[in-house]
Amino acid sequence: MRFFFKQSLLSPVFVMLFVTLLMFLANVVALDQPWEWGHSVYLMGVLSFVIGYVLVYVLLTLTGLVSPKFTVSTPYRLIVRCYWVLSFLGLFLSLYKIYSVGVGNPYGSVLLALRIANTWEHQPSYGAQHFALFALCLALYYAQKKQAIPCLVVSVIYLVSAFSMAERTSMMFLFVAVGYTAINEGWVKLKGLLVALSVLISLFIIVAVGTGKTGGDNGYDFILLYLGYAVSAFSQWTEGKEYLGCADLVFGKITDLMSFGLYSCSPLDLGLTNKDFNVLTYAASPYLFGGLPAVVVSMILMGAFFAFMRVLAIKRKGYYLALLSCYMYALIMMFYAWQFSLTTYLYLMIILFPLFAGRFLNASRYGVASKM
């Protein structure tokens, strides 16, 4: 019974419903927003996700199409060492950007200077963000091995890169991915989760204050606005508008490249200005692609994908658990925006594989678990 309860709490469906509940409480109760068209569309997508997830999960569970495999406990040492070297290279580049952009800036705030350089001036990060992904992958690897000190070290390396971009969402990516793995492995309990959440909120506040994005007159309205207002903004800016065929917003940059921009458009082509709230929840991207039918179909497919990954993560762990942990970020961020099309996931699919490749190769070759 305890195992079943734990698995239910870790289910993508439970996580999504919990996030949806928080968002609607923030929107309807805390922000006192009226129920609008966007609220119904959002819930329609959530229901579609649940249907797709349950159907595929039950099918895979009853038919046994996904069977457990024996795995080894470590990858090749050379690979781990290379990942450490690349992580420290990312740390050096991040520190260099903080120094070159943040020190002596005319804005009076290091974080504000970094934010302006990253968001508006589009200054290069010297590859710091890409190298930081090696640190993120190492953090997921050590989380599965329940090794706290190396996991903490590479997590800090990744966070320095996030600070060099003044990006709160990048910080959240780390906490969600590593936290989900740690909880799934029974390494972190509720107390540890609450501590991690308090640290994350503290980092959010530091970046928000440093970049002047606390929002409103009450000091920290940005917490409620980011959590709850996007569904109202979705209604305000998309209700009654025809869909625009923006496939790249759903499927990512590869759609833009393959179609030579034919099925691409900016999500801000709705008349938004710098003073408007420009976050429209996950539902905006599929809606701008193909209207309400696209919201339903895309979320059914997304639910099926998460069910497939969840079954693999339960039975095989390793690579699949690490990848699912990364995608949990996109699921949690549904209250904020569509995050499933990020190219980051493509990078992570590639970078994560060598850390767990030994599991595939040895299991396939010998059919038994090897010891360290």
N, C-alpha and C positions, 0 to 999 in steps of 0.2 A: 504493500500500500504506500509506504514512504517513497519507494523508487518511482511508482506511478505518479505520485504527487510532484516529485522533483522533475520528472520528464514533462509533465504538463506545464509547469512553470517555465521551463526552458523552451517550450514549443513556440515557434514563430507566431502562431495564431494568438496565443496568450499574450505575448509581448506586444503584438500589434494592437490587440483589443485594449490592453492596459494603456498604451500610448494614446490611443484614440480617446479613451475615457479622460485622461489628463487634459488632452487638448480641448475637449468639449467643456470640461469643468472650467478651464481657464477662459474659454471664449464666452460661454453662456452665463456662467456664474460670476467669475471674477471681473471680466471685462464688460459684462452686462450687454452682450450683443444679441440682437434678435435672430431668430431662426430664419435662414434664407435658403435660396436655391442651392448654394454651394455646400451647405451642411448635408443636404439630402444626397447630392452627388458624391460627396466624400464617403458617406455611409454605404451608398450603393457599391462603390469600389471596394470597401472593406468586406461587405457581404460576398462579393464576387471572389475576393481573395480566399475567404474562408471556404467557399464551395470548391474552388480549384484545389486548395490544400487538402481538405478532408477526402475528396474523391481519390486523389493520387496517393495520399498516405495510406488509406485503407487498402487500395489496390496493391501497393508494394508490400504492405505488411501481411495481407492474407495470402498473396501468391508466392511470397518469398523470393521474388525476382532479384533482390539484393541480399547476398549471403555474406556472412562475416569472412574475413581473411586474416591469416596470421600476419603479424607485423614484427619488424625489428625495432629496437628502441632508440638507435642513434643513426644519423646520416654519416657520411664520410667526414672525418675531422678536417680535412683540407677545405671542404665546402664551408663549414662553420667558421673557420679561421678567415677565409676570404670575406665572408659576410661581416665579420667583425671589422676587418680592415676597411671595407666599403662604408660601414656605418660610421666609423671614426672620420673617414673622409667627408661624409655628409655633415658631421658635427663641425669640422674645421671650416667648411664652406658656409655653414649657417652662422657661425661666430664671425666669420669675415664679413658677411652681409650685415649682421647687426652692427658691427664696428663701422663699416664703410658708409652705411645709410643712416644709422641711428645716432652715432656720435657726432656732435657739432651740427645737428640739423636746425633749421630755422623755426621749427614748429613747437619747440619746447617739450616734446615728448618723444622718446625713442620709439614706442609702439605706434604712435600716430605717424611718424615718418616712415616706418616700415609698412604700415597699412596703405599710405598714399603711394609709396613706391610699388607696392604689389598690385593694388586694385586699380588705381587711376593712371599711373605712369607706366605700368607693365614692365618694370625693370626686371632683368634676368635674376634668377636665384642661383646662378652658377651650377645648377644641377643639384643643389642641396636637398630639394624636396624629393627628387628621384632616389638619391642615395639614402635618404632617411627611410625609404620603404624597406631597405635591407634591415634596418634596426627594428622596424615594426614586425617584420617576418621573424626575426630572432626572438622578439618578445613573445610572439605566439608560440614559437617552438619551445622556449623555456617555460612558458605557462603550462604547456602539456606535460612537461617533465617535472613541474612543480619545484623549479629552482628559482627561489625568490630574488637572490642578489643579482645574478646576470639578467634576469627579466627586468628588474628595476633599473639597472644601468642602461640597457638598450632603450627602455621606455623613456628615460630622461634624455637620451640622445635624440630620440624622435621628437620629444616635446620642444627641445631647443630649435629644431627646424620649424616647428609650428609657430614658435615665438618669432622667428626671423621673418615669417610671413604675416604675423599678427592675425592668425586664423584660429578662431575658436572651434570651428567645425573639424579641423584637422586634429585638434586635441581630443574632441569627442570621439573621433574615429578610433583613436588608441584605446580610450577607456572602455568603449563598447566592445571592441574586438577582443582585447585581452581579458576584460571582465567576463564576457560570455564564456570564453574558453576556461577560465579559472573556476567559474561556478559549475560549468558542465563537468569538470574533472573533480569537483568536490574539494578543491584547494582553497577557495574563498567562501566563507559563509556570509550570512546576512550582515553581520557586524562589519566585516571587511568591505562589503558592498557599500554600506552607508558611509564608511570612511572615504572610499574612493569617490563617491558621489559628492561629498563635501569638498574634497580637493578639486574636483572638476568645476564645481560651482565657483570656488574661490578663484581658479584660473580664469574662468569666464568673466568674473567681475574685474579682475586685474586688467585683462585685455580691453574690456568695455570702457573702463575708466581711462585707461591709457590712450585709447583711440577716440575718446569723446563720443561713444555710442551707447551711453546708458539709457537714453530715450526718455522723453517726457519730463515733467517738472518734479516728479517725486523721487528722482534719483536712480531707481533701478527698474523702471517700467519695462525695460527691454526683455526681462525674463518672462513676464506675462505676454508681452506682444509677440515674441518669437514662438512661444508655446501655443498661443491661442488665436492670434488675430488673423493668421494667414487664410483660414477658411472663409472669413468674412471678406477679406481682400479678393479672394477667388470669385466670390459672388459679384462684387463690385466691378471687377474688370473683365469678366468673361461671360456673365449671364446675357443671353440674347445675341451673342456674337457668333458668327459662323466659324467653323473650324478652319484652320489655315494650312493643314497638311504638313505640319512641322514634325516630320518623322525623326529628325535628328534629336529632338528633345526627349524622345522615348528610347531610341536605339543607340544614341551616342554619335560621336564625331565621325565614326566610320561611315555612317549613312550620308553625311555631308560630303565626304571624300568620294564615295562610290557613285553618288548621284550628281556629282559636280555642282552641288548646291541646289539642285532642283527641288528637294524635299526638306530644305532647311530654312529656318527663320529664327529670329531673335524672340525670346519670350517677353521682351520689353516693347515689342511693336504693338502695344495696346493703348498707347497714349499716356503711359506712366511718366512721371517726372521724378527728379531727384528727391522731392519732398513726399512722394507717395510711398506707401508700404508696398514694396515690390516682391514680396514672397507670397506665393499663391497655392501652397500645399502641393502634394504629389499630383493631385487630380488635374492640375493645369496643363501639364505636358501631354498626357494622352488626350485630353480634351482638345487642345490646339492641334493635335495630329488628326483626329477623326471623330470628334464629338463624343457624345455619351456612349455610343457603341464601342469606341476605342477604349474608354475608361473601363468598361465591363470586361472586354476581351483581354486587355493588357493585364488586368488584375487577376483574372482567372489563370492566365499563363504564369503570372508571377507567383501565385499561390501553389501551382503545380511544381514550379521550380524549387520553391522553398521546401515543399514536402519531400521532393527527391533528395535534396541536399541534407535534410534533417535525417532521413533514413540512413543515408550513407555515413553521416557524422556519428550516428548512434552505433552502427555496426562496424565501421572501419576506422573511425576517428582520424588521426593523422592529418593528411592533406585536406580531407573533406571537412573536418571539424574546423581547421584553420580558415578555410575559405568561407564556410558558413558564418563563422564568427565575424569575418570582415563584412559580409553582406548584411549582417544584423544591423549594422550602422544605417544602411539605406532603408531598412524596414522601420527602424525607430525614427528616422528623419522624415517619415511620411507626413507628419504634422507641419513640416517646414517646406519641403520641396521634393521633387522627383530626383532621386539620387542613384537610381539603378544604372544609369547610362555613363557613369564616370569611367574614364579610361584607367583610373587607378586600379580598378578590379582586374583589368587585363594585365597590367604590370604585376599585380600580386599573384595572379594565377601562374605566371611564369616564374617569379622569384621564389614563391613558396615551394614549388615542385622539387628543386634539388635538396631542400632540407628534409623532405619526406620520400625522396626517390628510392632510397635504400629499402623502404618498406615494400614498395611495389616490386623492385627487382629481386630482392631476396625471397619474398613471399612467393613470387611467381616461379623462381628457380628451384627452391627447396621445398616449398609447401609447409614449412614449419617456422616457428618463431626462433630466432637466434638470440643468444645472450650477448651482453656487453663483453 
